[in-house]
Amino acid sequence: MNHGKKMLAPIIITILLVLYYGGIIALFVFEPGIPFGAKLAMIIIPLAFCGVMIGVCISRIKEIKGGEEDDLSKY
């Protein structure tokens, strides 16, 4: 079965959010005058969000490939 169209939306949203969080990271890396602790926190938190988003996307792709295209049908 080809589930390409159904996988397209989660992949696009994941890419957009990873780029957004990457922009936030770049903003704080290159912004002078921010204390190191705050800079470190504002780098680690978006990195964690990126990791979670990628994990959720992988999980969603596995669901789609497994035949669970509609999560709402379970409820």
Stockholm file with secondary structure:
# STOCKHOLM 1.0

chainA/1-75         MNHGKKMLAPIIITILLVLYYGGIIALFVFEPGIPFGAKLAMIIIPLAFCGVMIGVCISRIKEIKGGEEDDLSKY
#=GR chainA/1-75 SS CCCHHHHHHHHHHHHHHHHHHHHHHHHHHHCTTCCHHHHHHHHHHHHHHHHHHHHHHHHHHHHHHTTCCCGGGGC
#=GC SS_cons        CCCHHHHHHHHHHHHHHHHHHHHHHHHHHHCTTCCHHHHHHHHHHHHHHHHHHHHHHHHHHHHHHTTCCCGGGGC
//
